[in-house]
């Protein structure tokens, strides 16, 4: 049974994303919310490498659309990061009985 | 002699209350310290990215407050060039006509001010 990982904080604010990716397994989904969406900005060096590796290891990467739009970074994102709206977010939580939050 | 005031903003725009408080403080202090300077540092440089549409998260846009800087005669607005580059957003147009500083200019900015507040 796969897990849903929710990451809330920016990679520059701590190790939440890095720690999450070490705990995530093939088939899991990682959703970036709030300031964590900054990790999905394509050129931002450190996080870019982490996310590329994550995608290669079979993780599904997504970001919450309203949080991306709020910050004005829609045009700067990695290709391969799926944007979800609030309804899709809810649906995701219904699909994954195991949910972890990373601050 | 009026103390020269520098406000350093390191908070992301929508990560908590700090951003709003920082920008409100800038506007407030500008009434008392006419030559106030503002430095966007670290994650604070994200405030300067254009095209912010926060309606979907129910928070008021900081872009509007940054746009008001010129109305308040707040023109000494700076961004840490290193912080922009580290986040891959150097080269983008910046809000509030922020001037990009290299490390040497950053040190000079600090030397030129008497009181520094960080948000």
Backbone of each chain as ProteinMPNN parsed JSONL, in Angstrom:
{"seq_chain_A": "XXXXXXXXXXXXXXXXXXXXXXXXXXXXXXXXXXXXXXXXXXXXXXXXXXXXXXXXXXXXXXXXXXXXXXXXXXXXXXXXXXXXXXXXXXXXXXXXXXXXXXX", "coords_chain_A": {"N_chain_A": [[0.861, -1.2, 0.0], [0.696, 2.117, -0.979], [2.141, 5.289, 0.034], [1.164, 8.652, 0.902], [2.927, 11.567, 0.885], [3.137, 14.651, 2.492], [4.598, 17.697, 2.052], [5.549, 20.65, 3.614], [7.331, 22.777, 4.04], [9.892, 25.027, 2.809], [12.892, 24.001, 1.051], [15.05, 25.512, 1.805], [14.486, 26.153, 4.341], [14.864, 24.097, 6.039], [15.179, 20.514, 6.584], [12.983, 19.09, 5.667], [12.004, 18.225, 3.086], [14.161, 16.706, 2.088], [14.375, 14.731, 4.088], [11.888, 13.549, 3.849], [12.062, 12.43, 1.252], [13.875, 10.437, 1.649], [12.413, 8.715, 3.157], [10.432, 7.926, 1.518], [8.947, 5.573, -0.727], [9.153, 3.555, -3.753], [6.419, 4.14, -5.847], [5.082, 5.754, -4.107], [3.483, 8.952, -3.456], [4.534, 12.308, -3.54], [3.541, 15.306, -2.291], [3.884, 18.721, -2.709], [3.275, 21.473, -0.664], [2.232, 24.765, 0.408], [5.051, 26.678, 1.402], [6.786, 24.76, 0.462], [6.475, 24.41, -2.232], [8.353, 25.946, -3.463], [10.52, 24.34, -3.807], [10.106, 23.14, -6.193], [10.878, 24.817, -8.187], [12.556, 25.112, -11.126], [15.413, 25.884, -11.713], [16.522, 25.95, -9.134], [19.091, 24.876, -7.548], [19.924, 22.722, -5.371], [17.511, 21.425, -4.538], [16.511, 20.676, -6.978], [18.087, 18.554, -7.893], [17.457, 16.621, -5.978], [14.732, 16.197, -6.492], [14.76, 15.279, -9.109], [16.036, 12.877, -8.793], [14.193, 11.622, -7.177], [11.982, 11.329, -8.877], [13.121, 9.554, -10.676], [13.313, 7.358, -9.042], [10.789, 6.309, -8.941], [8.817, 7.807, -7.674], [5.822, 9.732, -7.482], [5.535, 13.072, -8.237], [4.069, 16.042, -7.06], [2.475, 19.3, -6.907], [0.692, 21.785, -5.057], [-1.63, 23.634, -6.745], [-2.932, 26.232, -6.085], [-1.084, 27.199, -4.161], [1.217, 27.436, -5.691], [0.411, 29.337, -7.601], [-0.133, 31.502, -5.934], [2.416, 32.294, -5.181], [3.532, 33.078, -7.522], [5.111, 31.475, -9.19], [4.517, 29.755, -11.235], [5.445, 29.629, -13.903], [8.019, 28.802, -13.585], [8.488, 26.222, -12.902], [9.76, 22.819, -12.499], [9.557, 20.543, -15.238], [7.369, 17.79, -15.253], [6.398, 17.974, -12.719], [3.343, 17.579, -11.296], [0.494, 19.652, -11.276], [-1.916, 20.198, -8.827], [-5.346, 20.855, -8.033], [-7.411, 21.986, -5.248], [-9.491, 20.114, -4.975], [-8.454, 17.848, -6.208], [-6.41, 17.34, -4.478], [-7.804, 16.574, -2.169], [-8.952, 14.245, -3.165], [-6.661, 12.716, -3.51], [-5.894, 12.231, -0.86], [-7.893, 10.562, -0.14], [-7.288, 8.366, -1.645], [-5.004, 7.336, -0.515], [-4.527, 5.65, 2.276], [-2.404, 5.789, 4.07], [-0.799, 8.53, 5.28], [1.741, 10.943, 5.467], [3.043, 13.789, 7.128], [5.329, 16.42, 6.549], [7.3, 18.753, 8.088]], "CA_chain_A": [[0.0, 0.0, 0.0], [1.592, 3.269, -1.122], [1.948, 6.395, 0.97], [1.115, 10.032, 0.437], [3.767, 12.435, 1.707], [2.812, 16.063, 2.35], [5.74, 18.504, 2.485], [5.017, 22.001, 3.81], [8.321, 23.84, 4.203], [10.858, 25.203, 1.727], [14.156, 23.312, 1.309], [15.973, 26.438, 2.446], [14.047, 26.373, 5.728], [15.096, 22.909, 6.842], [15.422, 19.281, 5.83], [11.735, 18.328, 5.507], [11.918, 17.544, 1.795], [15.225, 15.705, 2.013], [14.007, 13.641, 4.989], [10.72, 12.902, 3.233], [12.461, 11.627, 0.097], [14.56, 9.226, 2.14], [11.407, 7.817, 3.743], [9.439, 7.59, 0.497], [9.273, 4.355, -1.481], [8.637, 3.412, -5.102], [4.965, 4.087, -5.881], [4.522, 6.796, -3.245], [3.285, 10.287, -4.032], [5.007, 13.41, -2.711], [2.836, 16.534, -2.652], [4.464, 19.944, -2.154], [2.27, 22.491, -0.348], [2.712, 26.003, 1.051], [6.357, 27.119, 0.926], [7.527, 23.656, -0.147], [6.397, 24.493, -3.69], [9.582, 26.577, -3.954], [11.454, 23.262, -4.168], [9.818, 22.716, -7.561], [11.395, 25.798, -9.136], [13.518, 24.319, -11.883], [16.858, 26.109, -11.581], [17.015, 26.017, -7.745], [20.077, 23.789, -7.568], [19.928, 21.55, -4.497], [16.232, 20.708, -4.566], [16.308, 20.129, -8.324], [18.729, 17.247, -7.93], [16.665, 15.714, -5.132], [13.463, 15.869, -7.133], [15.058, 14.471, -10.293], [16.345, 11.54, -8.283], [12.933, 11.08, -6.675], [11.198, 10.895, -10.032], [13.806, 8.373, -11.218], [13.08, 6.243, -8.127], [9.411, 5.84, -8.988], [7.885, 8.618, -6.896], [5.011, 10.692, -8.206], [5.727, 14.381, -7.631], [2.989, 16.975, -7.351], [2.471, 20.538, -6.144], [-0.65, 22.335, -4.936], [-1.773, 24.759, -7.66], [-3.146, 27.543, -5.451], [0.146, 27.656, -3.502], [2.126, 27.838, -6.764], [-0.096, 30.588, -8.169], [0.018, 32.57, -4.933], [3.815, 32.716, -5.134], [3.922, 33.57, -8.836], [6.215, 30.674, -9.722], [3.98, 28.771, -12.178], [6.255, 29.528, -15.116], [9.399, 28.445, -13.244], [8.53, 24.875, -12.316], [10.22, 21.613, -13.176], [8.638, 19.701, -16.006], [7.192, 16.533, -14.529], [5.687, 18.198, -11.467], [1.927, 17.707, -11.61], [-0.181, 20.658, -10.464], [-3.232, 19.733, -8.389], [-6.18, 21.833, -7.343], [-7.816, 21.531, -3.917], [-10.314, 18.903, -5.083], [-7.56, 16.734, -6.519], [-5.701, 17.105, -3.224], [-8.7, 15.782, -1.324], [-9.061, 12.913, -3.778], [-5.401, 12.035, -3.228], [-5.908, 11.757, 0.528], [-8.832, 9.432, -0.085], [-6.658, 7.221, -2.306], [-3.867, 6.853, 0.281], [-4.825, 5.542, 3.711], [-1.228, 6.171, 4.87], [-0.384, 9.894, 4.938], [2.762, 11.502, 6.356], [3.274, 15.225, 6.971], [6.728, 16.787, 6.776], [7.447, 20.202, 8.33]], "C_chain_A": [[0.892, 1.243, 0.0], [1.21, 4.378, -0.151], [1.832, 7.72, 0.244], [1.93, 10.87, 1.413], [3.407, 13.881, 1.429], [3.986, 16.866, 2.896], [5.319, 19.962, 2.489], [6.061, 23.105, 3.764], [9.34, 23.85, 3.074], [12.168, 24.484, 2.058], [15.196, 24.212, 1.984], [15.634, 26.652, 3.916], [14.303, 25.164, 6.616], [15.148, 21.674, 5.963], [14.162, 18.47, 5.562], [11.692, 17.558, 4.196], [12.942, 16.424, 1.698], [14.863, 14.481, 2.871], [12.838, 12.845, 4.42], [11.166, 11.963, 2.122], [13.224, 10.375, 0.514], [13.572, 8.217, 2.717], [10.387, 7.342, 2.715], [9.908, 6.404, -0.331], [8.647, 4.399, -2.867], [7.109, 3.29, -5.067], [4.296, 5.122, -4.993], [4.318, 8.087, -4.029], [3.793, 11.322, -3.037], [4.315, 14.682, -3.196], [3.479, 17.713, -1.936], [3.35, 20.948, -1.921], [2.947, 23.685, 0.301], [4.109, 26.335, 0.543], [7.174, 25.993, 0.283], [7.461, 23.705, -1.669], [7.63, 25.17, -4.281], [10.608, 25.52, -4.37], [11.278, 22.848, -5.627], [10.285, 23.71, -8.609], [12.613, 25.2, -9.814], [14.992, 24.62, -11.625], [17.396, 26.012, -10.15], [17.828, 24.779, -7.395], [19.817, 22.566, -6.7], [18.649, 20.726, -4.614], [16.015, 20.044, -5.921], [16.882, 18.723, -8.429], [17.933, 16.209, -7.161], [15.409, 15.249, -5.855], [13.669, 15.013, -8.375], [15.264, 13.028, -9.889], [15.052, 10.858, -7.817], [12.079, 10.539, -7.813], [11.794, 9.626, -10.627], [13.551, 7.147, -10.352], [11.617, 5.848, -8.02], [8.448, 6.604, -8.104], [7.084, 9.525, -7.818], [5.138, 12.03, -7.496], [4.598, 15.308, -8.034], [3.127, 18.214, -6.485], [1.054, 21.092, -6.134], [-0.749, 23.632, -5.742], [-1.959, 26.109, -6.998], [-1.903, 28.085, -4.75], [1.178, 28.11, -4.529], [1.7, 29.193, -7.322], [0.093, 31.756, -7.216], [1.41, 33.162, -5.002], [4.343, 33.175, -6.488], [4.992, 32.745, -9.516], [5.766, 29.632, -10.743], [4.859, 28.546, -13.392], [7.654, 28.99, -14.843], [9.557, 26.999, -12.828], [9.244, 23.858, -13.192], [9.137, 21.073, -14.098], [8.498, 18.408, -15.207], [6.609, 16.715, -13.145], [4.221, 18.453, -11.817], [1.312, 18.768, -10.711], [-1.585, 20.167, -10.117], [-4.03, 20.886, -7.813], [-6.653, 21.213, -6.027], [-8.632, 20.242, -3.971], [-9.455, 17.679, -5.351], [-6.755, 16.339, -5.287], [-6.546, 16.217, -2.312], [-8.805, 14.357, -1.849], [-7.824, 12.072, -3.482], [-5.387, 11.464, -1.808], [-6.865, 10.578, 0.685], [-8.219, 8.175, -0.693], [-5.545, 6.598, -1.468], [-4.213, 6.808, 1.753], [-3.653, 5.948, 4.592], [-0.735, 7.531, 4.395], [0.623, 10.38, 5.948], [2.904, 13.0, 6.079], [4.705, 15.556, 7.349], [6.85, 18.302, 6.91], [8.925, 20.545, 8.406]], "O_chain_A": [[1.742, 1.401, 0.876], [0.111, 4.4, 0.403], [2.329, 7.89, -0.87], [1.661, 10.882, 2.614], [3.37, 14.303, 0.273], [4.334, 16.736, 4.07], [4.795, 20.465, 1.495], [5.726, 24.254, 3.479], [9.618, 22.82, 2.46], [12.52, 24.368, 3.232], [16.108, 23.725, 2.651], [16.409, 27.263, 4.651], [13.998, 25.193, 7.808], [15.16, 21.778, 4.736], [14.254, 17.28, 5.259], [11.379, 16.368, 4.188], [12.618, 15.316, 1.27], [15.023, 13.341, 2.436], [12.81, 11.617, 4.503], [10.703, 10.824, 2.051], [13.213, 9.37, -0.197], [13.851, 7.019, 2.765], [9.574, 6.463, 3.001], [11.099, 6.245, -0.602], [7.73, 5.179, -3.124], [6.566, 2.447, -4.353], [3.091, 5.351, -5.099], [4.889, 8.29, -5.1], [3.519, 11.232, -1.84], [4.473, 15.09, -4.346], [3.607, 17.712, -0.712], [2.575, 21.254, -2.827], [4.11, 23.609, 0.697], [4.333, 26.275, -0.666], [8.171, 26.272, -0.384], [8.302, 23.103, -2.337], [7.927, 24.994, -5.463], [11.473, 25.793, -5.202], [12.187, 22.275, -6.228], [10.107, 23.472, -9.803], [13.583, 24.827, -9.156], [15.757, 23.698, -11.343], [18.612, 25.994, -9.962], [17.275, 23.756, -6.99], [19.523, 21.489, -7.22], [18.688, 19.505, -4.765], [15.407, 18.976, -6.004], [16.253, 17.819, -8.978], [17.752, 15.078, -7.612], [15.065, 14.067, -5.836], [12.863, 14.13, -8.669], [14.764, 12.095, -10.518], [14.853, 9.664, -8.042], [11.527, 9.442, -7.729], [11.062, 8.726, -11.037], [13.566, 6.021, -10.85], [11.242, 5.122, -7.099], [7.363, 6.105, -7.808], [7.605, 10.026, -8.814], [4.882, 12.125, -6.296], [4.211, 15.361, -9.202], [3.806, 18.193, -5.459], [0.299, 20.895, -7.086], [-0.047, 24.603, -5.461], [-1.225, 27.048, -7.305], [-1.681, 29.296, -4.74], [1.928, 29.054, -4.282], [2.527, 30.088, -7.496], [0.434, 32.862, -7.633], [1.583, 34.376, -4.897], [5.487, 33.617, -6.585], [5.723, 33.273, -10.354], [6.53, 28.729, -11.086], [5.008, 27.418, -13.86], [8.407, 28.745, -15.786], [10.649, 26.585, -12.44], [9.331, 23.99, -14.413], [7.949, 21.137, -13.782], [9.449, 17.99, -14.546], [6.344, 15.731, -12.454], [3.892, 19.401, -12.529], [1.577, 18.786, -9.509], [-2.348, 19.77, -10.997], [-3.474, 21.786, -7.184], [-6.339, 20.061, -5.726], [-8.482, 19.375, -3.11], [-9.693, 16.607, -4.795], [-6.457, 15.164, -5.074], [-6.057, 15.234, -1.756], [-8.754, 13.392, -1.086], [-7.922, 10.87, -3.236], [-4.923, 10.346, -1.587], [-6.667, 9.71, 1.536], [-8.574, 7.058, -0.316], [-5.182, 5.444, -1.692], [-4.193, 7.844, 2.418], [-3.851, 6.398, 5.72], [-0.305, 7.677, 3.251], [0.406, 10.255, 7.154], [2.888, 13.424, 4.923], [5.233, 15.046, 8.337], [6.548, 19.044, 5.976], [9.28, 21.707, 8.603]]}, "seq_chain_B": "XXXXXXXXXXXXXXXXXXXXXXXXXXXXXXXXXXXXXXXXXXXXXXXXXXXXXXXXXXXXXXXXXXXXXXXXXXXXXXXXXXXXXXXXXXXXXXXXXXXXXXXXXXXXXXXXXXXXXXX", "coords_chain_B": {"N_chain_B": [[21.059, 63.545, 15.354], [19.301, 61.885, 12.799], [18.862, 58.412, 13.003], [20.097, 56.039, 10.691], [18.109, 53.709, 9.191], [17.856, 50.269, 8.516], [15.962, 47.754, 7.154], [15.843, 44.319, 7.195], [14.594, 41.748, 5.31], [13.743, 38.462, 5.522], [11.782, 36.657, 5.266], [9.495, 34.397, 3.643], [6.879, 35.23, 1.289], [4.281, 34.102, 1.761], [4.401, 32.335, 3.854], [3.742, 32.664, 6.477], [2.955, 34.93, 9.209], [4.995, 36.721, 9.307], [5.916, 38.013, 7.003], [3.912, 39.839, 6.27], [3.936, 41.453, 8.547], [6.512, 42.476, 8.406], [6.477, 44.045, 6.048], [4.47, 45.86, 6.704], [5.783, 47.112, 8.776], [7.846, 48.37, 7.392], [6.439, 50.337, 5.94], [5.351, 51.758, 8.065], [7.657, 52.625, 9.495], [8.784, 54.252, 7.597], [7.601, 56.673, 7.833], [8.871, 57.83, 9.973], [11.552, 57.535, 9.522], [12.867, 58.756, 7.008], [14.847, 58.039, 5.135], [14.867, 55.32, 4.955], [16.087, 52.015, 4.38], [15.598, 48.964, 2.606], [16.323, 45.576, 2.658], [16.111, 42.637, 0.899], [16.634, 39.409, 1.767], [18.008, 36.077, 1.786], [15.373, 33.708, 1.94], [13.585, 35.754, 1.701], [13.82, 36.979, -0.752], [12.003, 35.811, -2.402], [9.729, 37.291, -2.218], [9.895, 39.193, -4.13], [9.271, 38.224, -6.588], [7.36, 38.414, -9.531], [3.851, 38.339, -10.613], [2.245, 37.207, -8.626], [-0.537, 35.515, -7.357], [-2.511, 35.249, -4.93], [-5.182, 34.674, -4.289], [-6.364, 32.158, -4.24], [-5.415, 30.976, -1.908], [-6.343, 32.465, 0.078], [-4.982, 34.651, 1.197], [-3.873, 38.003, 1.507], [-2.309, 39.736, -1.183], [1.211, 40.335, -1.254], [2.362, 41.78, -3.15], [0.934, 44.061, -3.706], [1.505, 45.702, -1.507], [4.265, 46.017, -1.844], [4.22, 47.403, -4.201], [3.311, 49.788, -3.272], [5.47, 51.023, -2.151], [6.862, 53.018, -3.651], [5.034, 55.076, -3.608], [5.223, 55.792, -0.977], [7.631, 56.957, -1.006], [9.733, 55.186, -0.649], [12.586, 54.198, -1.742], [14.999, 53.013, -1.527], [15.64, 50.097, -2.045], [16.725, 46.807, -1.879], [18.16, 43.722, -3.102], [19.577, 40.615, -2.218], [21.963, 39.419, -4.238], [23.24, 36.946, -4.316], [21.421, 35.313, -2.979], [19.285, 35.332, -4.759], [20.42, 34.047, -6.977], [20.979, 31.526, -5.878], [18.456, 30.517, -5.676], [17.675, 30.318, -8.213], [16.466, 32.465, -9.496], [17.676, 34.737, -10.339], [17.986, 37.308, -12.745], [15.295, 37.544, -13.322], [12.687, 40.023, -13.588], [12.363, 42.296, -10.844], [10.19, 43.065, -8.116], [9.242, 46.304, -6.762], [11.345, 47.75, -7.825], [13.787, 46.696, -6.966], [17.22, 46.78, -6.243], [19.895, 44.779, -7.248], [22.362, 43.396, -5.17], [25.849, 42.659, -4.88], [28.106, 40.716, -2.797], [30.058, 42.479, -1.728], [28.856, 44.991, -1.973], [26.735, 44.529, -0.338], [27.926, 44.392, 2.196], [28.773, 47.003, 2.375], [26.331, 48.306, 2.443], [25.352, 47.538, 4.954], [27.311, 48.735, 6.581], [26.667, 51.37, 6.171], [24.48, 51.946, 7.716], [22.742, 52.575, 10.834], [20.878, 51.41, 12.571], [19.584, 48.188, 12.494], [16.972, 46.114, 11.61], [15.606, 42.844, 11.596], [13.42, 40.734, 9.799]], "CA_chain_B": [[21.022, 63.131, 13.944], [18.407, 60.747, 12.574], [19.549, 57.149, 12.767], [19.78, 55.431, 9.406], [17.438, 52.446, 9.486], [17.829, 49.237, 7.473], [15.131, 46.598, 7.478], [16.22, 43.124, 6.442], [13.447, 40.844, 5.234], [14.162, 37.105, 5.165], [10.598, 35.788, 5.302], [8.77, 34.151, 2.389], [5.662, 36.066, 1.296], [3.024, 33.468, 2.2], [4.731, 31.245, 4.77], [3.391, 32.983, 7.859], [2.581, 36.307, 9.446], [6.169, 37.569, 9.373], [6.049, 38.827, 5.795], [2.973, 40.946, 6.372], [4.408, 42.341, 9.617], [7.725, 43.14, 7.914], [6.128, 45.086, 5.086], [3.755, 46.9, 7.453], [6.811, 47.839, 9.526], [8.543, 49.236, 6.432], [5.586, 51.503, 5.666], [5.241, 52.511, 9.31], [8.924, 53.288, 9.813], [9.134, 55.255, 6.585], [7.092, 57.975, 8.297], [9.81, 58.358, 10.966], [12.925, 57.426, 9.009], [12.635, 58.993, 5.578], [15.815, 57.416, 4.238], [14.868, 53.901, 5.276], [16.491, 51.07, 3.34], [15.032, 47.63, 2.773], [17.115, 44.54, 2.005], [15.499, 41.315, 0.82], [17.741, 38.491, 1.979], [17.593, 34.68, 1.957], [14.065, 33.377, 1.363], [12.853, 36.999, 1.493], [13.854, 37.386, -2.163], [10.81, 35.279, -3.081], [8.697, 38.337, -2.201], [10.096, 40.091, -5.261], [8.859, 37.549, -7.819], [6.117, 38.97, -10.045], [2.79, 37.403, -10.974], [1.681, 36.513, -7.471], [-2.008, 35.517, -7.328], [-2.823, 34.45, -3.739], [-6.612, 34.552, -3.985], [-6.682, 30.757, -3.989], [-5.024, 30.543, -0.571], [-7.013, 33.331, 1.037], [-4.079, 35.61, 1.833], [-3.73, 39.219, 0.709], [-1.063, 39.759, -1.927], [2.239, 41.27, -0.789], [2.763, 42.582, -4.307], [0.273, 45.364, -3.585], [2.27, 46.494, -0.545], [5.541, 46.367, -2.485], [3.894, 48.43, -5.187], [3.068, 51.052, -2.564], [6.749, 51.593, -1.695], [7.207, 54.26, -4.346], [4.094, 56.092, -3.113], [5.736, 56.205, 0.325], [9.007, 57.431, -1.218], [10.718, 54.177, -0.241], [13.26, 53.875, -3.004], [16.239, 52.288, -1.263], [15.214, 48.699, -1.931], [17.828, 45.985, -2.377], [18.022, 42.265, -3.036], [20.844, 39.886, -2.136], [22.179, 38.738, -5.513], [23.588, 35.554, -4.05], [20.174, 34.608, -2.613], [18.518, 35.173, -6.004], [21.08, 33.03, -7.798], [20.833, 30.23, -5.215], [17.074, 30.068, -5.885], [17.441, 30.235, -9.65], [15.594, 33.54, -9.952], [18.409, 35.922, -10.79], [17.611, 37.517, -14.141], [13.883, 37.889, -13.42], [12.401, 41.387, -13.109], [12.066, 42.267, -9.42], [9.223, 44.053, -7.642], [9.722, 47.472, -6.006], [12.598, 48.229, -8.429], [14.877, 46.295, -6.084], [18.546, 46.757, -6.855], [20.611, 43.561, -6.857], [23.673, 43.685, -4.581], [26.815, 41.577, -4.664], [28.496, 40.644, -1.388], [30.79, 43.684, -1.313], [27.851, 46.056, -1.834], [25.935, 44.151, 0.832], [28.681, 44.799, 3.379], [28.756, 48.463, 2.413], [24.984, 48.69, 2.853], [25.295, 47.363, 6.41], [28.187, 49.768, 7.177], [26.063, 52.692, 6.007], [23.262, 52.081, 8.517], [22.97, 52.567, 12.273], [19.96, 50.462, 13.209], [19.135, 47.153, 11.554], [15.94, 45.194, 12.106], [15.436, 41.7, 10.705], [12.138, 40.049, 9.881]], "C_chain_B": [[20.155, 61.886, 13.812], [19.216, 59.483, 12.299], [19.13, 56.589, 11.411], [19.311, 54.001, 9.636], [17.436, 51.512, 8.277], [16.933, 48.109, 7.958], [15.509, 45.44, 6.577], [15.047, 42.155, 6.479], [13.89, 39.494, 4.703], [12.979, 36.143, 5.078], [10.009, 35.605, 3.908], [7.445, 34.911, 2.439], [4.431, 35.413, 1.899], [3.257, 32.313, 3.166], [4.326, 31.514, 6.202], [3.147, 34.467, 7.985], [3.763, 37.273, 9.288], [6.287, 38.507, 8.17], [5.16, 40.058, 5.882], [3.465, 41.955, 7.402], [5.625, 43.13, 9.153], [7.354, 44.293, 6.996], [5.337, 46.206, 5.758], [4.756, 47.755, 8.222], [7.566, 48.799, 8.607], [7.733, 50.5, 6.2], [5.498, 52.399, 6.899], [6.506, 53.312, 9.576], [9.27, 54.381, 8.818], [8.628, 56.634, 6.983], [8.09, 58.634, 9.242], [11.241, 58.388, 10.464], [12.878, 57.538, 7.495], [13.633, 58.315, 4.655], [15.932, 55.921, 4.499], [15.296, 53.045, 4.084], [15.906, 49.708, 3.645], [15.878, 46.635, 1.99], [16.35, 43.221, 2.046], [16.624, 40.288, 0.767], [17.201, 37.071, 2.128], [16.271, 34.404, 1.256], [13.197, 34.623, 1.13], [12.833, 37.428, 0.036], [12.656, 36.841, -2.94], [9.683, 36.319, -3.114], [8.722, 39.16, -3.48], [9.689, 39.478, -6.601], [7.501, 38.093, -8.254], [5.059, 37.903, -10.269], [2.217, 36.63, -9.814], [0.158, 36.659, -7.467], [-2.48, 34.677, -6.142], [-4.301, 34.304, -3.399], [-6.967, 33.129, -3.572], [-6.28, 30.255, -2.62], [-5.526, 31.512, 0.482], [-6.104, 34.287, 1.789], [-3.936, 36.821, 0.91], [-2.352, 39.268, 0.043], [-0.068, 40.742, -1.337], [2.657, 42.192, -1.93], [2.168, 43.98, -4.222], [1.055, 46.272, -2.638], [3.611, 46.922, -1.132], [5.329, 47.47, -3.509], [3.692, 49.789, -4.549], [4.352, 51.736, -2.109], [7.039, 52.943, -2.346], [6.288, 55.395, -3.894], [4.572, 56.658, -1.778], [7.166, 56.735, 0.229], [10.047, 56.46, -0.674], [11.391, 53.668, -1.505], [14.537, 53.076, -2.796], [15.919, 50.828, -0.98], [16.244, 47.816, -2.615], [17.52, 44.503, -2.246], [19.409, 41.635, -3.038], [21.006, 39.04, -3.403], [22.47, 37.26, -5.358], [22.344, 34.724, -3.751], [19.312, 34.362, -3.857], [19.093, 34.036, -6.837], [20.884, 31.636, -7.202], [19.44, 29.648, -5.44], [16.711, 30.012, -7.352], [16.543, 31.329, -10.179], [16.35, 34.837, -10.232], [18.075, 36.1, -12.272], [16.13, 37.804, -14.334], [13.705, 39.352, -13.026], [11.937, 41.323, -11.654], [11.084, 43.363, -9.045], [9.933, 45.188, -6.916], [11.043, 48.009, -6.545], [13.811, 47.865, -7.58], [16.184, 46.216, -6.849], [19.287, 45.537, -6.344], [22.001, 43.926, -6.347], [24.559, 42.456, -4.575], [27.282, 41.668, -3.212], [29.2, 41.91, -0.903], [29.821, 44.837, -1.078], [26.969, 45.806, -0.621], [26.625, 44.621, 2.107], [28.674, 46.312, 3.516], [27.401, 48.969, 2.877], [24.863, 48.616, 4.385], [26.088, 48.467, 7.107], [27.535, 51.141, 7.142], [24.818, 52.907, 6.854], [23.563, 51.898, 9.998], [22.127, 51.525, 12.991], [19.469, 49.473, 12.172], [18.119, 46.255, 12.231], [15.773, 44.075, 11.097], [14.069, 41.053, 10.925], [12.243, 38.707, 9.151]], "O_chain_B": [[20.26, 60.954, 14.609], [20.131, 59.481, 11.475], [17.961, 56.655, 11.032], [20.033, 53.185, 10.208], [17.068, 51.904, 7.169], [17.13, 47.574, 9.05], [15.497, 45.559, 5.352], [14.566, 41.788, 7.551], [14.358, 39.389, 3.569], [13.163, 34.949, 4.842], [10.016, 36.527, 3.094], [6.944, 35.202, 3.524], [3.608, 36.105, 2.498], [2.42, 31.419, 3.287], [4.547, 30.668, 7.068], [3.133, 35.186, 6.986], [3.571, 38.481, 9.152], [6.709, 39.655, 8.308], [5.595, 41.176, 5.606], [3.42, 43.162, 7.168], [5.759, 44.312, 9.468], [7.866, 45.401, 7.154], [5.515, 47.377, 5.419], [4.602, 48.973, 8.312], [7.888, 49.917, 9.008], [8.27, 51.607, 6.255], [5.561, 53.625, 6.802], [6.452, 54.512, 9.847], [9.972, 55.333, 9.158], [9.157, 57.648, 6.529], [8.156, 59.861, 9.312], [12.052, 59.185, 10.936], [12.852, 56.531, 6.788], [13.306, 58.037, 3.501], [16.99, 55.331, 4.282], [14.922, 53.309, 2.941], [15.738, 49.34, 4.808], [16.123, 46.824, 0.799], [15.986, 42.748, 3.122], [17.452, 40.293, -0.144], [16.06, 36.884, 2.549], [16.07, 34.816, 0.114], [12.183, 34.547, 0.436], [11.935, 38.161, -0.38], [12.329, 37.348, -4.013], [8.784, 36.231, -3.951], [7.715, 39.75, -3.872], [9.757, 40.144, -7.634], [6.592, 38.218, -7.434], [5.33, 36.71, -10.134], [1.748, 35.506, -9.992], [-0.373, 37.765, -7.56], [-2.817, 33.507, -6.321], [-4.63, 33.847, -2.305], [-7.773, 32.921, -2.665], [-6.754, 29.201, -2.196], [-5.172, 31.393, 1.655], [-6.423, 34.692, 2.906], [-3.885, 36.681, -0.312], [-1.351, 38.884, 0.647], [-0.439, 41.853, -0.96], [3.235, 43.254, -1.702], [2.801, 44.96, -4.61], [1.249, 47.455, -2.917], [4.043, 48.058, -0.938], [6.165, 48.361, -3.659], [3.876, 50.821, -5.195], [4.326, 52.904, -1.721], [7.417, 53.897, -1.666], [6.718, 56.546, -3.809], [4.363, 57.833, -1.475], [7.832, 56.94, 1.244], [11.134, 56.879, -0.277], [10.853, 52.834, -2.232], [15.099, 52.527, -3.744], [15.926, 50.383, 0.167], [16.598, 48.036, -3.773], [16.73, 44.085, -1.4], [20.3, 42.069, -3.767], [20.278, 38.07, -3.61], [22.017, 36.431, -6.147], [22.221, 33.585, -4.201], [18.686, 33.31, -3.987], [18.364, 33.178, -7.335], [20.651, 30.674, -7.934], [19.26, 28.431, -5.402], [15.575, 29.696, -7.704], [15.909, 31.147, -11.218], [15.746, 35.903, -10.349], [17.899, 35.108, -12.979], [15.735, 38.264, -15.405], [14.478, 39.874, -12.223], [11.206, 40.409, -11.271], [11.138, 44.464, -9.592], [11.085, 45.049, -6.505], [11.789, 48.656, -5.81], [14.76, 48.643, -7.487], [16.253, 45.664, -7.947], [19.308, 45.282, -5.14], [22.734, 44.669, -6.999], [24.098, 41.347, -4.303], [26.9, 42.585, -2.486], [28.96, 42.361, 0.217], [29.949, 45.574, -0.1], [26.514, 46.741, 0.039], [25.983, 45.184, 2.994], [28.581, 46.846, 4.622], [27.322, 49.949, 3.618], [24.332, 49.528, 5.018], [25.627, 49.062, 8.081], [27.82, 51.986, 7.991], [24.162, 53.941, 6.73], [24.488, 51.182, 10.381], [22.6, 50.845, 13.901], [18.996, 49.86, 11.104], [18.379, 45.701, 13.299], [15.793, 44.311, 9.889], [13.622, 40.854, 12.054], [11.269, 37.957, 9.094]]}, "name": "protein", "num_of_chains": 2, "seq": "XXXXXXXXXXXXXXXXXXXXXXXXXXXXXXXXXXXXXXXXXXXXXXXXXXXXXXXXXXXXXXXXXXXXXXXXXXXXXXXXXXXXXXXXXXXXXXXXXXXXXXXXXXXXXXXXXXXXXXXXXXXXXXXXXXXXXXXXXXXXXXXXXXXXXXXXXXXXXXXXXXXXXXXXXXXXXXXXXXXXXXXXXXXXXXXXXXXXXXXXXXXXXXXXXXXXXXXXXXXXXX"}
